[in-house]
Amino acid sequence: MFFSGIILGAAAFLTIGIFHPLVIKAEYYFGVRVWWAFLAVGLAAVGVSLFIENIIVSSILGVLGFSCFWSIKEIFEQRRRVLDGRFPRNPKRKY
């Protein structure tokens, strides 16, 4: 039996599950100015994945990298959701 598909599916599921609250918390505490951190981590993960021979590890790094890229879009959308009143505002920040 080959478990690589199950491992990759579970890793993608966990990565997406972790990034959802991460984006919400990042926007709450730092605003959209942390988008560059998601970009840097995404580029690093995708870059490293190009040099890893193990297909499972390389794929997980690719999923991590592209989840970071997607989070850049989501953090700006999260700001819109906060401004629309669908998520709480951080009282210590100006909007």
N, CA, C and O atoms as a MOPAC input file, in Angstrom:
PM7 MOZYME 1SCF
protein

 N      0.83400 1    -1.18300 1     0.00000 1
 C      0.00000 1     0.00000 1     0.00000 1
 C      0.88100 1     1.25000 1     0.00000 1
 O      1.97400 1     1.26900 1     0.56600 1
 N      0.37100 1     2.27800 1    -0.64800 1
 C      1.08600 1     3.54200 1    -0.73400 1
 C      0.29700 1     4.60700 1     0.02800 1
 O     -0.87600 1     4.85300 1    -0.25400 1
 N      0.95200 1     5.21900 1     0.97800 1
 C      0.29400 1     6.19700 1     1.82600 1
 C      0.62500 1     7.64200 1     1.45700 1
 O      0.20500 1     8.56500 1     2.15400 1
 N      1.36200 1     7.84800 1     0.38400 1
 C      1.79800 1     9.20100 1     0.05000 1
 C      0.61600 1    10.12700 1    -0.24400 1
 O      0.65200 1    11.29900 1     0.12900 1
 N     -0.41000 1     9.63200 1    -0.89200 1
 C     -1.58600 1    10.45400 1    -1.18000 1
 C     -2.32300 1    10.85900 1     0.08100 1
 O     -2.76800 1    11.99900 1     0.21200 1
 N     -2.45100 1     9.92300 1     1.00800 1
 C     -3.12900 1    10.20700 1     2.27000 1
 C     -2.30800 1    11.19900 1     3.09200 1
 O     -2.86300 1    12.11500 1     3.69900 1
 N     -1.00900 1    11.02100 1     3.11200 1
 C     -0.13800 1    11.93000 1     3.86000 1
 C     -0.21400 1    13.33600 1     3.27600 1
 O     -0.32400 1    14.31500 1     4.01400 1
 N     -0.15700 1    13.43300 1     1.95300 1
 C     -0.22700 1    14.74100 1     1.30900 1
 C     -1.59700 1    15.38200 1     1.53100 1
 O     -1.67800 1    16.58300 1     1.79200 1
 N     -2.65500 1    14.61600 1     1.43300 1
 C     -3.99300 1    15.14500 1     1.67500 1
 C     -4.15200 1    15.65000 1     3.09600 1
 O     -4.71900 1    16.72100 1     3.31500 1
 N     -3.65900 1    14.89200 1     4.06500 1
 C     -3.73800 1    15.31300 1     5.46400 1
 C     -2.90900 1    16.57400 1     5.70700 1
 O     -3.33600 1    17.47100 1     6.43400 1
 N     -1.73500 1    16.63800 1     5.10100 1
 C     -0.88500 1    17.82500 1     5.26000 1
 C     -1.54600 1    19.05200 1     4.65100 1
 O     -1.49200 1    20.13400 1     5.23600 1
 N     -2.17300 1    18.90500 1     3.48000 1
 C     -2.87100 1    20.03600 1     2.85700 1
 C     -4.04900 1    20.47700 1     3.72000 1
 O     -4.27900 1    21.67300 1     3.90000 1
 N     -4.78900 1    19.51400 1     4.24900 1
 C     -5.93400 1    19.81100 1     5.11800 1
 C     -5.48400 1    20.56500 1     6.36500 1
 O     -6.09900 1    21.56200 1     6.74500 1
 N     -4.41800 1    20.09600 1     6.99900 1
 C     -3.90800 1    20.75800 1     8.20200 1
 C     -3.35300 1    22.14500 1     7.89500 1
 O     -3.55500 1    23.08200 1     8.66700 1
 N     -2.66000 1    22.27700 1     6.77700 1
 C     -2.08400 1    23.56500 1     6.40400 1
 C     -3.18400 1    24.59900 1     6.18800 1
 O     -3.10000 1    25.71700 1     6.69800 1
 N     -4.19700 1    24.23100 1     5.44200 1
 C     -5.31200 1    25.15000 1     5.20200 1
 C     -6.02300 1    25.46100 1     6.51000 1
 O     -6.41000 1    26.60300 1     6.75500 1
 N     -6.19600 1    24.45100 1     7.34700 1
 C     -6.83800 1    24.65000 1     8.63800 1
 C     -6.06200 1    25.56400 1     9.56500 1
 O     -6.65900 1    26.29700 1    10.35300 1
 N     -4.75900 1    25.53300 1     9.48300 1
 C     -3.91800 1    26.40100 1    10.32100 1
 C     -3.89100 1    27.82600 1     9.76700 1
 O     -3.89400 1    28.78700 1    10.53700 1
 N     -3.86600 1    27.97000 1     8.45600 1
 C     -3.76000 1    29.30000 1     7.86400 1
 C     -5.03200 1    30.12000 1     8.01700 1
 O     -4.96300 1    31.34900 1     8.04000 1
 N     -6.18500 1    29.48100 1     8.12300 1
 C     -7.42800 1    30.24100 1     8.28200 1
 C     -7.40000 1    31.11000 1     9.53800 1
 O     -7.58000 1    32.32200 1     9.42000 1
 N     -7.18300 1    30.55900 1    10.73000 1
 C     -7.11000 1    31.44000 1    11.90800 1
 C     -5.84700 1    32.29600 1    11.93500 1
 O     -5.84500 1    33.37200 1    12.53300 1
 N     -4.78300 1    31.83600 1    11.29900 1
 C     -3.55100 1    32.62300 1    11.26000 1
 C     -3.77700 1    33.95400 1    10.53100 1
 O     -3.29700 1    34.99600 1    10.97800 1
 N     -4.49600 1    33.91700 1     9.42800 1
 C     -4.79700 1    35.13300 1     8.67900 1
 C     -5.67100 1    36.06500 1     9.51200 1
 O     -5.44500 1    37.27500 1     9.52200 1
 N     -6.65200 1    35.52400 1    10.20200 1
 C     -7.54500 1    36.33600 1    11.02100 1
 C     -6.75500 1    37.02100 1    12.13800 1
 O     -6.91000 1    38.22200 1    12.36100 1
 N     -5.91600 1    36.26700 1    12.83200 1
 C     -5.11900 1    36.83700 1    13.92400 1
 C     -4.08600 1    37.83200 1    13.40400 1
 O     -3.85800 1    38.87000 1    14.02600 1
 N     -3.46400 1    37.52700 1    12.27200 1
 C     -2.45600 1    38.43300 1    11.71400 1
 C     -3.09000 1    39.77300 1    11.36000 1
 O     -2.50700 1    40.82300 1    11.63000 1
 N     -4.27800 1    39.74700 1    10.75600 1
 C     -4.93600 1    41.00500 1    10.40900 1
 C     -5.35900 1    41.74100 1    11.66700 1
 O     -5.26600 1    42.96800 1    11.71100 1
 N     -5.81500 1    41.04200 1    12.68300 1
 C     -6.27100 1    41.67100 1    13.91400 1
 C     -5.12300 1    42.39700 1    14.61300 1
 O     -5.27600 1    43.54300 1    15.03700 1
 N     -3.97700 1    41.73100 1    14.73200 1
 C     -2.86400 1    42.30500 1    15.48900 1
 C     -1.94300 1    43.20700 1    14.66700 1
 O     -1.38100 1    44.16300 1    15.20100 1
 N     -1.78400 1    42.91600 1    13.37800 1
 C     -0.79900 1    43.64400 1    12.57400 1
 C     -1.38100 1    44.36900 1    11.37400 1
 O     -0.69500 1    45.19600 1    10.77300 1
 N     -2.60800 1    44.09000 1    11.01000 1
 C     -3.18600 1    44.68000 1     9.80700 1
 C     -2.65200 1    44.00100 1     8.56000 1
 O     -2.11000 1    42.89800 1     8.62500 1
 N     -2.80700 1    44.66000 1     7.43400 1
 C     -2.38500 1    44.05500 1     6.16800 1
 C     -0.89400 1    44.23600 1     5.89500 1
 O     -0.37400 1    43.72000 1     4.90600 1
 N     -0.21400 1    44.96500 1     6.76900 1
 C      1.21000 1    45.22800 1     6.50700 1
 C      2.09300 1    43.98800 1     6.66600 1
 O      3.29200 1    44.06300 1     6.39900 1
 N      1.53700 1    42.85300 1     7.09300 1
 C      2.33000 1    41.62100 1     7.20100 1
 C      2.24300 1    40.76500 1     5.94400 1
 O      2.71800 1    39.62900 1     5.93100 1
 N      1.64200 1    41.30100 1     4.89100 1
 C      1.52000 1    40.49700 1     3.67900 1
 C      2.88500 1    40.06900 1     3.16300 1
 O      3.02200 1    38.98300 1     2.60100 1
 N      3.89500 1    40.91000 1     3.34700 1
 C      5.24800 1    40.58800 1     2.85900 1
 C      5.81900 1    39.37300 1     3.59300 1
 O      6.61800 1    38.63300 1     3.01800 1
 N      5.42200 1    39.15300 1     4.86400 1
 C      5.90500 1    37.98100 1     5.59600 1
 C      5.33900 1    36.70900 1     4.96600 1
 O      6.04700 1    35.71200 1     4.83200 1
 N      4.06600 1    36.74600 1     4.58300 1
 C      3.47900 1    35.59900 1     3.88700 1
 C      4.18200 1    35.37000 1     2.55200 1
 O      4.41200 1    34.22900 1     2.15200 1
 N      4.51900 1    36.45400 1     1.86900 1
 C      5.23700 1    36.33300 1     0.60000 1
 C      6.61300 1    35.72000 1     0.80100 1
 O      7.00600 1    34.82400 1     0.05400 1
 N      7.34900 1    36.19100 1     1.80100 1
 C      8.70400 1    35.67900 1     2.04900 1
 C      8.68200 1    34.19800 1     2.40800 1
 O      9.47800 1    33.41700 1     1.88700 1
 N      7.77400 1    33.81400 1     3.29400 1
 C      7.68600 1    32.40100 1     3.68100 1
 C      7.24200 1    31.55500 1     2.49500 1
 O      7.74500 1    30.44900 1     2.29600 1
 N      6.30700 1    32.06600 1     1.71200 1
 C      5.84600 1    31.33400 1     0.53500 1
 C      6.94800 1    31.11400 1    -0.49000 1
 O      7.11900 1    30.01300 1    -1.01300 1
 N      7.68800 1    32.17400 1    -0.76800 1
 C      8.79600 1    32.04600 1    -1.72700 1
 C      9.86600 1    31.08700 1    -1.21500 1
 O     10.41200 1    30.28900 1    -1.97700 1
 N     10.16000 1    31.17100 1     0.08200 1
 C     11.16100 1    30.26300 1     0.65800 1
 C     10.69700 1    28.81400 1     0.57700 1
 O     11.47100 1    27.93400 1     0.20100 1
 N      9.44500 1    28.56300 1     0.92700 1
 C      8.93400 1    27.19000 1     0.91000 1
 C      8.93000 1    26.62400 1    -0.51000 1
 O      9.34300 1    25.48600 1    -0.73100 1
 N      8.46400 1    27.42200 1    -1.46800 1
 C      8.43900 1    26.95000 1    -2.85600 1
 C      9.86100 1    26.76500 1    -3.37600 1
 O     10.14700 1    25.79100 1    -4.07300 1
 N     10.74700 1    27.69000 1    -3.04200 1
 C     12.14300 1    27.56300 1    -3.47600 1
 C     12.81500 1    26.32300 1    -2.92400 1
 O     13.50500 1    25.60700 1    -3.65100 1
 N     12.61900 1    26.06600 1    -1.64500 1
 C     13.22100 1    24.87400 1    -1.02900 1
 C     12.60900 1    23.60900 1    -1.61100 1
 O     13.30000 1    22.60400 1    -1.78100 1
 N     11.31400 1    23.65300 1    -1.91800 1
 C     10.65900 1    22.45500 1    -2.45600 1
 C     11.25900 1    22.02300 1    -3.79300 1
 O     11.17900 1    20.85200 1    -4.16500 1
 N     11.85500 1    22.96500 1    -4.50900 1
 C     12.48100 1    22.62500 1    -5.79100 1
 C     13.73300 1    21.77300 1    -5.63000 1
 O     14.14100 1    21.09300 1    -6.57100 1
 N     14.34400 1    21.80000 1    -4.45600 1
 C     15.61100 1    21.09800 1    -4.24700 1
 C     15.48900 1    19.86700 1    -3.35800 1
 O     16.49700 1    19.22800 1    -3.05400 1
 N     14.28000 1    19.52500 1    -2.93700 1
 C     14.05200 1    18.34900 1    -2.09300 1
 C     13.69800 1    17.17100 1    -2.98700 1
 O     12.79000 1    17.26000 1    -3.81400 1
 N     14.40700 1    16.08300 1    -2.82300 1
 C     14.14600 1    14.90500 1    -3.65100 1
 C     12.93800 1    14.11700 1    -3.18600 1
 O     12.24200 1    13.51500 1    -4.00400 1
 N     12.67700 1    14.10800 1    -1.89300 1
 C     11.54800 1    13.36100 1    -1.35200 1
 C     10.25300 1    14.01000 1    -1.82900 1
 O      9.98300 1    15.17300 1    -1.52900 1
 N      9.45900 1    13.25000 1    -2.57300 1
 C      8.25900 1    13.80300 1    -3.19500 1
 C      7.23200 1    14.26600 1    -2.16500 1
 O      6.53700 1    15.25500 1    -2.39600 1
 N      7.12600 1    13.57700 1    -1.04800 1
 C      6.14400 1    13.95700 1    -0.02400 1
 C      6.55600 1    15.27300 1     0.62300 1
 O      5.73700 1    16.18500 1     0.73800 1
 N      7.80000 1    15.38500 1     1.04300 1
 C      8.28100 1    16.61400 1     1.68200 1
 C      8.22800 1    17.77600 1     0.69600 1
 O      7.81600 1    18.87800 1     1.05600 1
 N      8.63900 1    17.53600 1    -0.53300 1
 C      8.59900 1    18.57800 1    -1.55400 1
 C      7.16800 1    19.05000 1    -1.80100 1
 O      6.92500 1    20.24900 1    -1.93600 1
 N      6.23200 1    18.12500 1    -1.86000 1
 C      4.82900 1    18.48400 1    -2.07900 1
 C      4.25900 1    19.25400 1    -0.90400 1
 O      3.51700 1    20.21800 1    -1.09600 1
 N      4.59400 1    18.84500 1     0.30800 1
 C      4.11200 1    19.55200 1     1.49500 1
 C      4.65900 1    20.98100 1     1.51800 1
 O      3.93500 1    21.91300 1     1.86700 1
 N      5.91800 1    21.15800 1     1.15300 1
 C      6.48100 1    22.51200 1     1.08000 1
 C      5.79800 1    23.34000 1    -0.01000 1
 O      5.58300 1    24.54000 1     0.16200 1
 N      5.46300 1    22.70400 1    -1.11900 1
 C      4.72600 1    23.40200 1    -2.17000 1
 C      3.34900 1    23.84100 1    -1.70400 1
 O      2.92200 1    24.96100 1    -1.98200 1
 N      2.65800 1    22.96400 1    -0.99800 1
 C      1.34200 1    23.31000 1    -0.44800 1
 C      1.48100 1    24.44100 1     0.56200 1
 O      0.66700 1    25.36500 1     0.57000 1
 N      2.49200 1    24.38100 1     1.40400 1
 C      2.73300 1    25.43900 1     2.37800 1
 C      3.00100 1    26.77100 1     1.67200 1
 O      2.44800 1    27.80400 1     2.05100 1
 N      3.84300 1    26.73900 1     0.65600 1
 C      4.17500 1    27.96200 1    -0.07500 1
 C      2.96800 1    28.59600 1    -0.74100 1
 O      2.77000 1    29.80800 1    -0.65000 1
 N      2.16800 1    27.79300 1    -1.40600 1
 C      1.01500 1    28.35500 1    -2.09400 1
 C     -0.10700 1    28.71700 1    -1.12500 1
 O     -0.94000 1    29.56600 1    -1.44200 1
 N     -0.14200 1    28.09900 1     0.03100 1
 C     -1.07300 1    28.54700 1     1.07400 1
 C     -0.66600 1    29.92700 1     1.57500 1
 O     -1.52600 1    30.75300 1     1.88400 1
 N      0.62300 1    30.18100 1     1.65700 1
 C      1.10300 1    31.52100 1     2.02800 1
 C      0.70500 1    32.54000 1     0.96700 1
 O      0.27000 1    33.64200 1     1.30000 1
 N      0.84800 1    32.18400 1    -0.30000 1
 C      0.46100 1    33.09300 1    -1.37000 1
 C     -1.02700 1    33.40900 1    -1.31200 1
 O     -1.43100 1    34.55800 1    -1.48900 1
 N     -1.83300 1    32.39400 1    -1.06700 1
 C     -3.27800 1    32.57900 1    -0.96800 1
 C     -3.61000 1    33.46500 1     0.23500 1
 O     -4.56700 1    34.23800 1     0.19300 1
 N     -2.82700 1    33.35200 1     1.29500 1
 C     -3.06700 1    34.13700 1     2.50200 1
 C     -2.85900 1    35.62400 1     2.26500 1
 O     -3.45600 1    36.44700 1     2.96000 1
 N     -2.02200 1    35.98500 1     1.29700 1
 C     -1.83900 1    37.39600 1     0.95700 1
 C     -3.17200 1    37.96700 1     0.47400 1
 O     -3.58100 1    39.05000 1     0.89300 1
 N     -3.83200 1    37.24100 1    -0.39400 1
 C     -5.14400 1    37.66400 1    -0.87300 1
 C     -6.13900 1    37.69300 1     0.27700 1
 O     -6.91900 1    38.63800 1     0.40100 1
 N     -6.11800 1    36.67800 1     1.10700 1
 C     -7.08700 1    36.57000 1     2.19500 1
 C     -6.90800 1    37.65100 1     3.25600 1
 O     -7.89200 1    38.08500 1     3.85500 1
 N     -5.69100 1    38.09000 1     3.50100 1
 C     -5.50400 1    39.10300 1     4.54100 1
 C     -6.11700 1    40.44000 1     4.10600 1
 O     -6.62900 1    41.18500 1     4.94100 1
 N     -6.06700 1    40.74200 1     2.82300 1
 C     -6.71900 1    41.95300 1     2.33400 1
 C     -8.24000 1    41.79200 1     2.35600 1
 O     -8.95800 1    42.74900 1     2.64600 1
 N     -8.72900 1    40.60200 1     2.05600 1
 C    -10.16200 1    40.35000 1     2.15900 1
 C    -10.62000 1    40.36900 1     3.61500 1
 O    -11.74100 1    40.78300 1     3.90900 1
 N     -9.75900 1    39.92500 1     4.52300 1
 C    -10.09300 1    39.96100 1     5.94600 1
 C    -10.24800 1    41.40500 1     6.41200 1
 O    -11.12800 1    41.70300 1     7.22000 1
 N     -9.41300 1    42.28900 1     5.91900 1
 C     -9.55500 1    43.71100 1     6.26200 1
 C    -10.91800 1    44.21500 1     5.81200 1
 O    -11.57000 1    44.96800 1     6.53600 1
 N    -11.35300 1    43.80800 1     4.62900 1
 C    -12.66500 1    44.21100 1     4.13300 1
 C    -13.77400 1    43.65500 1     5.02800 1
 O    -14.75500 1    44.34300 1     5.30900 1
 N    -13.61600 1    42.41600 1     5.47000 1
 C    -14.62600 1    41.82500 1     6.35100 1
 C    -14.68300 1    42.56500 1     7.68500 1
 O    -15.76300 1    42.73300 1     8.25000 1
 N    -13.53500 1    43.00700 1     8.19300 1
 C    -13.49900 1    43.77400 1     9.44100 1
 C    -14.18000 1    45.12100 1     9.24100 1
 O    -14.97200 1    45.54600 1    10.08200 1
 N    -13.88300 1    45.79100 1     8.14100 1
 C    -14.49200 1    47.08800 1     7.87100 1
 C    -15.99800 1    46.97100 1     7.66100 1
 O    -16.74300 1    47.90500 1     7.96100 1
 N    -16.44600 1    45.83600 1     7.15000 1
 C    -17.88700 1    45.59500 1     6.97000 1
 C    -18.57500 1    45.20800 1     8.27000 1
 O    -19.80300 1    45.12900 1     8.32000 1
 N    -17.80000 1    44.96500 1     9.32500 1
 C    -18.37800 1    44.62000 1    10.61300 1
 C    -18.62400 1    43.14600 1    10.83800 1
 O    -19.27800 1    42.77200 1    11.81100 1
 N    -18.11200 1    42.29700 1     9.95700 1
 C    -18.32400 1    40.85800 1    10.11200 1
 C    -17.30800 1    40.20200 1    11.03600 1
 O    -17.51400 1    39.07000 1    11.47400 1
 N    -16.21000 1    40.90000 1    11.34000 1
 C    -15.20400 1    40.42700 1    12.28200 1
 C    -14.87100 1    41.57400 1    13.22700 1
 O    -15.01000 1    42.73700 1    12.84900 1
 N    -14.43200 1    41.27100 1    14.45300 1
 C    -14.15600 1    42.34900 1    15.40800 1
 C    -12.92200 1    43.16500 1    15.01200 1
 O    -11.95800 1    42.65000 1    14.44500 1
 N    -12.99400 1    44.44900 1    15.33500 1
 C    -11.86200 1    45.34900 1    15.11200 1
 C    -10.93800 1    45.29100 1    16.31000 1
 O    -11.37500 1    45.02900 1    17.43000 1
 N     -9.66300 1    45.53500 1    16.07300 1
 C     -8.71200 1    45.68500 1    17.15400 1
 C     -8.80900 1    47.12300 1    17.63700 1
 O     -8.51100 1    48.04300 1    16.87600 1
 N     -9.22200 1    47.34500 1    18.89500 1
 C     -9.40800 1    48.72400 1    19.36100 1
 C     -8.10400 1    49.52200 1    19.45900 1
 O     -8.14100 1    50.74600 1    19.58800 1
 N     -6.98000 1    48.86000 1    19.40200 1
 C     -5.68200 1    49.55400 1    19.50800 1
 C     -5.16800 1    50.06700 1    18.17100 1
 O     -4.14200 1    50.74500 1    18.12000 1
 N     -5.87800 1    49.74800 1    17.08000 1
 C     -5.43400 1    50.16800 1    15.74800 1
 C     -6.42200 1    51.13000 1    15.13100 1
 O     -7.61800 1    51.09600 1    15.42400 1
 N     -5.89800 1    52.00000 1    14.26100 1
 C     -6.76400 1    52.89700 1    13.47800 1
 C     -7.08100 1    52.22600 1    12.15900 1
 O     -6.23700 1    51.54600 1    11.57500 1
 N     -8.29700 1    52.42100 1    11.69700 1
 C     -8.71600 1    51.84800 1    10.41100 1
 C     -8.99600 1    52.95500 1     9.42300 1
 O     -9.36200 1    52.68400 1     8.27900 1

